[in-house]
Amino acid sequence: MDNEPINSETDSILTSVINITGERNKRALMQALMQSLTDFVEFHNLTFLKVANHGPEKSLEMMFSLPTLNTPPHLTQEAGEYGDNWVLQDSLISQCIKLKSAVTLQQRSVFPIVVEHKVCAVLDINGLNHTLELENLISGFIHVYSCLLYTSDAAD
């Protein structure tokens, strides 16, 4: 195996992974994931949607969205009973949840976050210049996040 020196991009990725693994509370863990993705991925909208056990059927709770907490224009918002933000599942999100794998259509990609064989959330990225390398990078960050979320759930 070659002992190539670590380049600055690899060093930055490793630093982001270290930042994610340093968090133990679920909200801080999610924010570390989102920060890591914004450091490496160019997008128009990045939205973290939680598959909730309560709330409107076929809806997801919007936990985080960039550039702002407003609902991205490609998603349909549904007001929650207590003023919380819900988003209706569209065909891309439904397919992602059903297949438990990333689904891409044009410049939009939806990635599942799977814990214990169940999709607990999805990451919706709109305006993504999709490449296999970029999909692998995002999937890698999500995998690290999912493993930490699993151990966090086990510790609860």
C-alpha positions as a LaTeX table, in Angstrom:
\begin{tabular}{lrrr}
\hline
Residue & $x$ (\AA) & $y$ (\AA) & $z$ (\AA) \\
\hline
Met1 & 0.00 & 0.00 & 0.00 \\
Asp2 & 1.31 & 3.44 & $-0.93$ \\
Asn3 & 2.06 & 5.82 & 1.87 \\
Glu4 & 0.85 & 8.92 & 0.09 \\
Pro5 & 0.76 & 12.10 & 2.14 \\
Ile6 & $-2.69$ & 13.31 & 3.13 \\
Asn7 & $-3.77$ & 16.19 & 0.93 \\
Ser8 & $-5.66$ & 19.20 & 2.29 \\
Glu9 & $-9.07$ & 17.97 & 1.04 \\
Thr10 & $-8.62$ & 14.59 & 2.76 \\
Asp11 & $-7.45$ & 16.37 & 5.90 \\
Ser12 & $-10.57$ & 18.59 & 5.82 \\
Ile13 & $-12.84$ & 15.56 & 5.40 \\
Leu14 & $-11.17$ & 13.78 & 8.31 \\
Thr15 & $-11.50$ & 16.92 & 10.45 \\
Ser16 & $-15.23$ & 17.05 & 9.66 \\
Val17 & $-15.66$ & 13.39 & 10.59 \\
Ile18 & $-13.83$ & 14.05 & 13.86 \\
Asn19 & $-16.17$ & 17.00 & 14.55 \\
Ile20 & $-19.22$ & 14.80 & 13.94 \\
Thr21 & $-17.92$ & 12.02 & 16.17 \\
Gly22 & $-17.26$ & 14.48 & 18.99 \\
Glu23 & $-20.98$ & 15.12 & 19.45 \\
Arg24 & $-23.24$ & 12.98 & 21.58 \\
Asn25 & $-26.55$ & 14.82 & 21.77 \\
Lys26 & $-28.81$ & 14.23 & 18.77 \\
Arg27 & $-29.39$ & 17.89 & 17.85 \\
Ala28 & $-25.68$ & 18.74 & 18.01 \\
Leu29 & $-24.95$ & 15.59 & 16.01 \\
Met30 & $-27.39$ & 16.68 & 13.28 \\
Gln31 & $-25.89$ & 20.19 & 13.20 \\
Ala32 & $-22.37$ & 18.76 & 12.90 \\
Leu33 & $-23.53$ & 16.62 & 9.95 \\
Met34 & $-25.13$ & 19.61 & 8.24 \\
Gln35 & $-22.03$ & 21.76 & 8.83 \\
Ser36 & $-19.80$ & 19.04 & 7.38 \\
Leu37 & $-21.99$ & 18.80 & 4.28 \\
Thr38 & $-22.02$ & 22.58 & 3.76 \\
Asp39 & $-18.22$ & 22.55 & 3.88 \\
Phe40 & $-17.96$ & 20.14 & 0.94 \\
Val41 & $-21.19$ & 20.27 & $-1.09$ \\
Glu42 & $-22.58$ & 23.09 & $-3.21$ \\
Phe43 & $-26.38$ & 23.19 & $-3.27$ \\
His44 & $-29.40$ & 25.48 & $-3.48$ \\
Asn45 & $-31.26$ & 23.87 & $-0.57$ \\
Leu46 & $-30.21$ & 21.33 & 2.05 \\
Thr47 & $-33.06$ & 20.01 & 4.19 \\
Phe48 & $-33.05$ & 17.47 & 7.02 \\
Leu49 & $-36.47$ & 15.80 & 7.32 \\
Lys50 & $-37.33$ & 13.52 & 10.22 \\
Val51 & $-39.70$ & 10.60 & 9.75 \\
Ala52 & $-41.88$ & 11.09 & 12.81 \\
Asn53 & $-44.00$ & 8.58 & 14.67 \\
His54 & $-46.65$ & 11.23 & 15.18 \\
Gly55 & $-48.03$ & 14.03 & 13.05 \\
Pro56 & $-49.78$ & 14.06 & 9.70 \\
Glu57 & $-49.66$ & 10.84 & 7.66 \\
Lys58 & $-47.12$ & 10.83 & 4.79 \\
Ser59 & $-45.45$ & 13.91 & 6.29 \\
Leu60 & $-41.96$ & 14.54 & 7.57 \\
Glu61 & $-40.91$ & 17.01 & 10.23 \\
Met62 & $-38.54$ & 19.65 & 8.91 \\
Met63 & $-35.70$ & 19.76 & 11.43 \\
Phe64 & $-33.14$ & 21.87 & 9.55 \\
Ser65 & $-32.97$ & 23.70 & 6.26 \\
Leu66 & $-30.40$ & 25.85 & 4.52 \\
Pro67 & $-30.08$ & 28.57 & 3.38 \\
Thr68 & $-32.86$ & 29.37 & 5.89 \\
Leu69 & $-35.41$ & 27.49 & 7.96 \\
Asn70 & $-38.06$ & 28.29 & 5.35 \\
Thr71 & $-39.50$ & 25.39 & 3.38 \\
Pro72 & $-37.60$ & 25.01 & 0.09 \\
Pro73 & $-39.77$ & 25.76 & $-2.97$ \\
His74 & $-39.61$ & 22.17 & $-4.31$ \\
Leu75 & $-41.25$ & 20.82 & $-1.12$ \\
Thr76 & $-44.87$ & 21.23 & $-0.01$ \\
Gln77 & $-45.28$ & 22.55 & 3.51 \\
Glu78 & $-48.02$ & 21.45 & 5.86 \\
Ala79 & $-48.49$ & 23.34 & 9.13 \\
Gly80 & $-48.37$ & 21.20 & 12.24 \\
Glu81 & $-50.85$ & 21.33 & 15.08 \\
Tyr82 & $-48.42$ & 23.23 & 17.32 \\
Gly83 & $-46.84$ & 25.48 & 14.69 \\
Asp84 & $-44.12$ & 22.99 & 13.78 \\
Asn85 & $-43.06$ & 22.60 & 10.15 \\
Trp86 & $-44.09$ & 19.48 & 8.26 \\
Val87 & $-43.36$ & 18.59 & 4.65 \\
Leu88 & $-45.48$ & 16.27 & 2.54 \\
Gln89 & $-43.71$ & 13.24 & 1.09 \\
Asp90 & $-43.36$ & 13.51 & $-2.66$ \\
Ser91 & $-42.59$ & 10.62 & $-5.00$ \\
Leu92 & $-38.80$ & 11.03 & $-4.67$ \\
Ile93 & $-38.88$ & 11.00 & $-0.87$ \\
Ser94 & $-41.34$ & 8.08 & $-0.81$ \\
Gln95 & $-39.11$ & 6.08 & $-3.15$ \\
Cys96 & $-36.03$ & 6.86 & $-1.03$ \\
Ile97 & $-37.80$ & 5.66 & 2.13 \\
Lys98 & $-39.19$ & 2.54 & 0.45 \\
Leu99 & $-35.87$ & 1.52 & $-1.13$ \\
Lys100 & $-33.69$ & 2.70 & 1.78 \\
Ser101 & $-31.25$ & 4.11 & $-0.74$ \\
Ala102 & $-30.35$ & 7.42 & $-2.33$ \\
Val103 & $-32.60$ & 8.57 & $-5.16$ \\
Thr104 & $-31.65$ & 11.26 & $-7.66$ \\
Leu105 & $-33.72$ & 13.13 & $-10.22$ \\
Gln106 & $-32.00$ & 15.86 & $-12.22$ \\
Gln107 & $-30.30$ & 18.14 & $-9.67$ \\
Arg108 & $-32.13$ & 16.83 & $-6.61$ \\
Ser109 & $-30.96$ & 13.94 & $-4.45$ \\
Val110 & $-32.64$ & 12.41 & $-1.43$ \\
Phe111 & $-30.56$ & 10.29 & 0.95 \\
Pro112 & $-32.03$ & 8.03 & 3.64 \\
Ile113 & $-30.71$ & 8.01 & 7.17 \\
Val114 & $-31.14$ & 4.42 & 8.31 \\
Val115 & $-30.86$ & 3.26 & 11.92 \\
Glu116 & $-31.61$ & $-0.36$ & 12.84 \\
His117 & $-32.89$ & $-1.13$ & 9.33 \\
Lys118 & $-35.46$ & 1.69 & 9.51 \\
Val119 & $-35.39$ & 5.06 & 7.73 \\
Cys120 & $-35.59$ & 7.62 & 10.54 \\
Ala121 & $-34.86$ & 10.70 & 8.42 \\
Val122 & $-34.00$ & 11.85 & 4.92 \\
Leu123 & $-31.58$ & 14.42 & 3.66 \\
Asp124 & $-32.99$ & 16.34 & 0.69 \\
Ile125 & $-30.41$ & 18.20 & $-1.39$ \\
Asn126 & $-31.65$ & 20.39 & $-4.24$ \\
Gly127 & $-29.40$ & 22.04 & $-6.82$ \\
Leu128 & $-26.72$ & 19.39 & $-6.49$ \\
Asn129 & $-24.24$ & 18.89 & $-9.31$ \\
His130 & $-24.45$ & 15.12 & $-8.98$ \\
Thr131 & $-21.35$ & 12.94 & $-9.36$ \\
Leu132 & $-20.62$ & 9.46 & $-8.05$ \\
Glu133 & $-17.73$ & 10.84 & $-5.98$ \\
Leu134 & $-20.02$ & 13.43 & $-4.37$ \\
Glu135 & $-22.73$ & 10.83 & $-3.70$ \\
Asn136 & $-20.12$ & 8.61 & $-2.01$ \\
Leu137 & $-18.89$ & 11.51 & 0.12 \\
Ile138 & $-22.42$ & 12.41 & 1.26 \\
Ser139 & $-23.25$ & 8.74 & 1.87 \\
Gly140 & $-20.07$ & 8.40 & 3.94 \\
Phe141 & $-20.97$ & 11.34 & 6.16 \\
Ile142 & $-24.49$ & 9.95 & 6.57 \\
His143 & $-23.11$ & 6.52 & 7.46 \\
Val144 & $-20.92$ & 8.01 & 10.22 \\
Tyr145 & $-23.91$ & 10.02 & 11.44 \\
Ser146 & $-26.19$ & 6.94 & 11.41 \\
Cys147 & $-23.71$ & 4.86 & 13.41 \\
Leu148 & $-23.37$ & 7.61 & 16.01 \\
Leu149 & $-27.14$ & 8.07 & 16.11 \\
Tyr150 & $-27.49$ & 4.33 & 16.73 \\
Thr151 & $-25.04$ & 4.39 & 19.63 \\
Ser152 & $-26.72$ & 7.53 & 20.95 \\
Asp153 & $-30.10$ & 5.73 & 20.87 \\
Ala154 & $-28.55$ & 2.71 & 22.59 \\
Ala155 & $-27.22$ & 4.96 & 25.35 \\
Asp156 & $-30.64$ & 6.61 & 25.93 \\
\hline
\end{tabular}
